[in-house]
Amino acid sequence: MTDVTERTEVQRTFEWQARHDLLTGLATRQELERRLQALLDSGALREAQHALLLIEVAHLGLINEACGHATGDALLQQFGQDLLGWARPNDVLSRVCGNQFALLLHNCDTALAQEVAAELIGNARANAFTWEGREFHLSLAAGIVALQPEHSAARLLSLA
């Protein structure tokens, strides 16, 4: 007999790291694209509407320049956790790149997606980020696209 516990744990760690952003712990862009494509391929779009919400944290570069990348990283971590707390339980939250986050909204038409986006932006404005005694109020931009079966996952992210 051979104890494979350590090898199994290492493999689980690698699998988790491949699917999650190391800074925020949220799903990676690749994981989001995989889930989007699975949803598109499943035929679920015939049964319900789904939307993709892309959220960009504006002026992150200015914060990085003025206060350092540690501040910007902490802001992204906190904002990611805030988004996770504000998102609906069945939705998929991802950090798609530097200052952009995406939320795959299941069973959600574009009107509801607009309400979700407005609520998230309102929550972000109401909750300032504080770092070393300095307070930062986030400025966000959001884009929404309804999932369409003729588009690929990458195209949907581009459209959003």
C-alpha positions in Angstrom: 0.0 0.0 0.0 1.0 3.6 -0.7 -0.2 6.7 1.1 -1.3 9.1 -1.7 -2.8 11.7 0.7 -0.1 14.3 0.1 -0.1 13.8 -3.7 -3.9 14.1 -3.7 -3.8 17.4 -1.7 -1.1 18.8 -4.0 -3.2 17.9 -7.0 -6.3 19.5 -5.5 -4.3 22.7 -4.7 -3.1 22.8 -8.3 -6.6 22.3 -9.7 -8.0 25.0 -7.4 -5.2 27.5 -8.4 -5.9 26.8 -12.1 -9.5 27.8 -11.6 -9.1 30.7 -9.2 -7.4 34.1 -9.2 -4.6 34.0 -6.7 -5.2 37.6 -5.5 -9.0 37.5 -5.0 -9.8 33.8 -4.8 -12.5 34.3 -7.4 -12.9 32.3 -10.5 -10.4 33.1 -13.3 -11.4 34.3 -16.7 -10.7 30.8 -18.1 -13.0 29.3 -15.6 -15.7 31.8 -16.4 -15.3 31.1 -20.1 -15.5 27.4 -19.4 -18.7 27.8 -17.4 -20.2 30.2 -20.0 -19.5 27.8 -22.8 -21.0 24.9 -20.8 -24.1 27.0 -20.3 -24.2 27.9 -24.0 -23.7 24.2 -25.0 -26.3 22.9 -22.6 -29.3 24.3 -24.4 -30.2 26.2 -21.1 -30.8 29.3 -23.1 -34.0 27.8 -24.5 -35.4 27.5 -21.0 -34.4 30.7 -19.4 -32.6 34.0 -20.0 -29.1 34.6 -18.6 -26.9 37.7 -18.6 -23.3 38.6 -18.2 -22.3 41.7 -16.3 -18.8 43.1 -16.6 -17.7 45.6 -13.9 -14.5 47.7 -14.2 -12.9 49.5 -11.3 -12.0 52.9 -12.7 -8.8 54.7 -11.8 -7.1 51.7 -10.2 -3.9 52.8 -12.0 -4.0 56.2 -10.2 -4.3 54.4 -6.8 -1.4 52.1 -7.7 0.7 55.1 -8.7 -0.2 57.3 -5.7 -0.3 54.7 -3.0 1.5 51.6 -4.3 0.5 48.3 -5.7 -0.1 46.8 -2.3 -3.0 49.3 -1.8 -4.4 48.5 -5.3 -4.2 44.8 -4.5 -5.9 45.2 -1.2 -8.6 47.2 -2.8 -9.2 44.5 -5.5 -9.3 41.8 -2.8 -11.8 43.7 -0.7 -13.9 44.7 -3.7 -13.9 41.0 -4.9 -15.1 39.9 -1.4 -17.7 42.6 -1.3 -19.0 41.6 -4.8 -19.1 38.0 -3.6 -21.3 39.0 -0.6 -23.6 41.1 -2.8 -24.0 38.6 -5.6 -26.8 36.1 -5.8 -26.0 32.6 -4.5 -26.2 30.8 -7.9 -24.2 33.4 -9.9 -20.6 33.0 -10.9 -18.2 35.8 -10.0 -14.8 36.1 -11.7 -11.9 38.4 -11.9 -11.3 38.5 -15.6 -8.2 40.7 -15.6 -6.5 43.5 -13.6 -9.4 45.7 -12.7 -12.3 43.9 -14.3 -14.8 41.5 -12.7 -17.5 39.5 -14.4 -20.7 38.2 -13.0 -22.6 35.4 -14.8 -26.2 36.0 -13.9 -28.3 32.8 -14.1 -32.0 33.1 -14.8 -31.7 36.8 -15.3 -33.0 39.0 -18.2 -31.3 42.2 -19.1 -33.8 44.3 -17.1 -33.0 42.4 -13.9 -29.3 42.5 -14.8 -29.5 46.3 -14.9 -31.1 46.3 -11.5 -28.3 44.0 -10.2 -25.7 46.3 -11.7 -27.2 49.4 -10.2 -27.4 47.7 -6.8 -23.8 46.6 -7.0 -22.6 50.0 -8.0 -24.7 51.6 -5.3 -23.2 49.3 -2.7 -19.7 50.0 -3.9 -20.3 53.8 -3.6 -21.8 53.4 -0.1 -18.8 51.3 1.1 -15.6 53.3 0.9 -12.3 51.3 0.9 -9.9 52.4 3.7 -6.2 51.7 3.6 -3.7 53.1 6.1 -6.1 55.9 7.2 -7.0 56.9 3.7 -10.5 56.5 2.3 -11.1 55.6 -1.3 -14.5 55.8 -3.0 -14.8 53.5 -6.0 -15.9 54.6 -9.4 -17.2 51.7 -11.5 -18.3 51.1 -15.0 -20.6 48.2 -16.0 -21.6 46.5 -19.2 -24.3 43.9 -19.7 -25.0 41.4 -22.4 -27.8 38.8 -22.7 -26.4 35.4 -23.5 -27.1 34.4 -27.0 -26.4 30.8 -28.3 -24.7 32.1 -31.5 -21.9 33.8 -29.5 -18.9 32.1 -27.9 -18.0 32.7 -24.3 -15.1 35.0 -25.4 -17.4 37.0 -27.7 -19.9 37.5 -24.9 -17.1 38.9 -22.6 -16.1 41.2 -25.4 -19.6 42.4 -26.0 -20.1 43.1 -22.3 
